[in-house]
Amino acid sequence: MCGRFNVIDSPGLQQLLRDLGIHLSLPQALNVAPTEQVALVRRGESGATVDSARWWLTPSWAKEVSQAYSMFNARSETLATSPAFRGPFRRQRGLLPMSSFIEWRQEDGVKQPWLISNEQQALAVAALWDVWEGGEPPLLSCTVVTTAAAPDFKPWHARMPVFLAPDERASLVGQYPCHRPRRSDVSQRVEDEAAAHAAVARRE
C-alpha cells in the first residue's frame, strides 16, 4: 500500500527526470496524502511530460467525483479486469516520482512511521491515470499501482508500490513488473533485487 509520500528536489530525483527527457525541478511536497495534487509523469505527444493530477482516480465514466470507494491505490493483480482500472491499464499508464514513501507498523503497542527510500532518494512508482470531463475544467486524476509485499517487507505492510526500472520508466508502456524488496536484519535495508539498488527503511 502507499498512502503517504514525499517529494524532495534531490540530485537523484533530478536525474530520474532527466533520464526521461524532463528538465525541470519538482516543488517540494512532504507527507502527500490521497486527494492532493501530485506530479504525474505520462507520455505526451513529443515524449514524457509532467502534469498536475489529483491522487484519487475518478474514472472517465463516473457520474461524479466521489470518495465512496478507495481509488488512490490499484491492485496490480486485477488491473486488467477492474471496471475502474482496465481502460487506463491498457492506454493510460505513467509514473509518480517520489523521494520516499511512508509506512506504519506497530512497535510496543504504538504505531510508528517508517520512511522507505533508496540511496538516490529517487523512486519511480507505477501509476494509472484518467480524465473525467463531467465538470469544468476536466479533472486529471491518478492512482498508484501496488502489488503483494515481498516477505521481508511484510513487517511494514501486506502490500507495496510497484517500482519501475529505468528501461520501464523510459517506455511508460508494457507490463508492470513485480520487483521484490528484501530487508536486512542489520541495516534495516529494503533491497530492490530486480532494479539492483537498495532502499533504506528508517523511522521518521
C-alpha positions as CSV (number, residue, x, y, z in Angstrom):
1,M,0.0,0.0,0.0
2,C,1.1,3.6,-0.5
3,G,-0.9,6.2,1.4
4,R,1.8,8.9,2.1
5,F,4.9,10.0,0.2
6,N,7.4,12.8,-0.1
7,V,9.0,14.7,-3.0
8,I,12.3,16.4,-2.4
9,D,14.3,18.1,-5.2
10,S,17.3,15.8,-4.7
11,P,20.0,15.2,-7.3
12,G,18.8,11.6,-7.6
13,L,15.2,12.7,-8.4
14,Q,16.5,15.3,-10.9
15,Q,18.5,12.6,-12.6
16,L,15.4,10.3,-12.8
17,L,13.5,13.1,-14.6
18,R,16.5,13.9,-16.9
19,D,16.7,10.3,-17.9
20,L,13.1,10.7,-19.1
21,G,13.9,13.9,-21.1
22,I,12.3,16.1,-18.4
23,H,14.3,19.1,-17.4
24,L,12.6,20.8,-14.5
25,S,12.6,20.7,-10.7
26,L,9.7,19.4,-8.8
27,P,8.4,21.5,-5.9
28,Q,9.0,20.0,-2.5
29,A,6.0,18.2,-1.2
30,L,6.0,16.4,2.2
31,N,3.6,13.9,3.6
32,V,1.5,14.0,0.4
33,A,-1.9,12.4,1.0
34,P,-4.6,11.0,-1.2
35,T,-6.8,13.6,-3.0
36,E,-3.9,16.1,-3.1
37,Q,-2.3,17.2,-6.3
38,V,0.8,15.2,-7.4
39,A,3.3,15.3,-10.2
40,L,2.2,12.7,-12.8
41,V,4.7,11.7,-15.5
42,R,3.0,10.3,-18.6
43,R,3.5,10.1,-22.3
44,G,2.8,13.3,-24.3
45,E,2.8,14.0,-28.0
46,S,6.6,14.6,-28.0
47,G,7.7,12.4,-25.1
48,A,7.3,12.3,-21.4
49,T,5.5,15.2,-19.7
50,V,4.7,16.2,-16.1
51,D,1.2,17.2,-15.2
52,S,-0.6,18.0,-12.0
53,A,-3.1,15.3,-11.2
54,R,-5.4,14.5,-8.3
55,W,-4.2,11.5,-6.4
56,W,-7.5,9.5,-6.3
57,L,-8.6,8.2,-9.6
58,T,-12.0,9.3,-10.9
59,P,-13.0,7.1,-13.9
60,S,-14.0,8.9,-17.1
61,W,-17.4,7.2,-16.9
62,A,-18.1,8.2,-13.3
63,K,-21.3,10.2,-12.7
64,E,-19.5,12.4,-10.2
65,V,-16.2,12.9,-8.3
66,S,-16.6,10.7,-5.3
67,Q,-14.6,9.2,-2.4
68,A,-17.1,6.5,-1.7
69,Y,-14.5,3.9,-2.9
70,S,-10.8,3.8,-2.2
71,M,-9.2,4.7,-5.6
72,F,-5.7,6.0,-4.6
73,N,-4.2,2.5,-4.9
74,A,-4.9,-0.1,-7.7
75,R,-4.1,-3.7,-7.2
76,S,-1.8,-5.0,-10.0
77,E,-3.4,-8.4,-9.9
78,T,-6.8,-7.1,-11.1
79,L,-5.9,-4.1,-13.3
80,A,-7.0,-6.0,-16.5
81,T,-10.4,-6.8,-15.1
82,S,-11.4,-4.0,-12.8
83,P,-14.0,-1.7,-14.4
84,A,-12.3,1.4,-13.0
85,F,-8.7,0.4,-14.0
86,R,-8.8,-1.8,-17.1
87,G,-9.2,1.1,-19.5
88,P,-6.3,3.1,-18.0
89,F,-4.3,-0.1,-17.7
90,R,-4.5,-0.5,-21.5
91,R,-3.9,3.0,-22.6
92,Q,-3.1,5.4,-19.8
93,R,0.0,4.4,-17.8
94,G,2.5,6.7,-16.1
95,L,4.6,7.0,-13.0
96,L,4.8,9.1,-9.9
97,P,8.3,10.3,-9.0
98,M,8.9,10.1,-5.2
99,S,11.8,10.7,-2.9
100,S,10.4,8.3,-0.3
101,F,7.1,6.9,0.9
102,I,5.8,6.3,4.4
103,E,4.5,3.2,6.1
104,W,3.5,2.5,9.7
105,R,3.9,-0.6,11.9
106,Q,3.1,-1.5,15.5
107,E,6.1,-1.3,17.9
108,D,5.5,-1.8,21.6
109,G,1.8,-1.2,21.1
110,V,2.4,2.2,19.3
111,K,2.0,2.8,15.5
112,Q,5.4,4.2,14.3
113,P,6.0,5.8,10.9
114,W,8.9,4.5,8.8
115,L,10.5,6.2,5.8
116,I,11.1,4.0,2.8
117,S,13.6,5.2,0.2
118,N,16.7,4.3,-1.7
119,E,20.2,5.7,-1.7
120,Q,19.4,8.1,-4.5
121,Q,16.2,9.2,-2.9
122,A,14.5,8.6,-6.2
123,L,11.7,6.2,-6.7
124,A,9.6,5.7,-9.9
125,V,6.3,4.3,-8.9
126,A,3.9,2.8,-11.4
127,A,0.6,4.8,-11.9
128,L,-2.5,4.8,-14.0
129,W,-4.5,8.0,-14.9
130,D,-7.8,9.0,-16.3
131,V,-9.6,12.2,-17.3
132,W,-13.1,13.0,-16.0
133,E,-15.0,15.5,-18.2
134,G,-18.1,15.9,-16.1
135,G,-17.0,19.3,-14.8
136,E,-15.1,22.3,-16.0
137,P,-12.2,22.2,-16.2
138,P,-11.8,18.4,-16.8
139,L,-10.2,16.5,-13.9
140,L,-7.0,14.6,-14.4
141,S,-6.6,12.0,-11.7
142,C,-4.3,9.1,-11.0
143,T,-3.8,6.0,-8.8
144,V,-0.7,4.2,-7.5
145,V,-0.2,0.6,-8.7
146,T,0.5,-1.8,-5.8
147,T,1.5,-5.5,-5.5
148,A,1.7,-8.1,-2.8
149,A,4.6,-7.3,-0.4
150,A,7.8,-9.3,-0.6
151,P,8.2,-11.4,2.5
152,D,10.8,-9.1,4.1
153,F,8.6,-6.0,3.5
154,K,5.6,-7.5,5.3
155,P,6.7,-6.1,8.7
156,W,5.6,-2.7,7.3
157,H,2.6,-3.7,5.2
158,A,1.0,-6.6,3.2
159,R,1.2,-4.6,0.0
160,M,3.8,-2.3,-1.6
161,P,4.1,0.1,-4.6
162,V,5.3,-1.3,-7.9
163,F,8.7,0.2,-8.7
164,L,9.7,0.8,-12.3
165,A,13.2,0.0,-13.5
166,P,15.0,2.6,-15.8
167,D,14.0,0.9,-19.1
168,E,10.4,0.6,-17.9
169,R,10.3,4.3,-16.9
170,A,11.5,5.4,-20.3
171,S,8.8,3.5,-22.2
172,L,5.9,4.1,-19.8
173,V,4.3,1.1,-21.5
174,G,4.3,-2.7,-21.1
175,Q,3.5,-4.9,-18.2
176,Y,4.3,-3.6,-14.8
177,P,6.8,-5.9,-13.1
178,C,6.7,-7.2,-9.5
179,H,10.0,-6.1,-8.0
180,R,10.8,-7.9,-4.8
181,P,12.4,-5.9,-2.0
182,R,14.0,-7.5,1.0
183,R,15.1,-6.3,4.4
184,S,18.5,-6.9,6.0
185,D,18.4,-7.6,9.8
186,V,21.5,-5.4,10.3
187,S,20.8,-2.3,8.3
188,Q,17.0,-2.5,8.0
189,R,17.6,-2.1,4.3
190,V,14.9,-2.8,1.7
191,E,16.7,-4.1,-1.4
192,D,15.0,-4.0,-4.7
193,E,16.7,-7.0,-6.3
194,A,15.3,-6.6,-9.8
195,A,16.4,-3.0,-10.1
196,A,19.7,-3.8,-8.4
197,H,19.6,-0.9,-5.9
198,A,18.9,-0.7,-2.1
199,A,16.0,1.1,-0.5
200,V,16.6,2.2,3.1
201,A,13.9,2.0,5.7
202,R,14.3,4.2,8.8
203,R,12.0,5.6,11.4
204,E,10.9,9.2,10.8
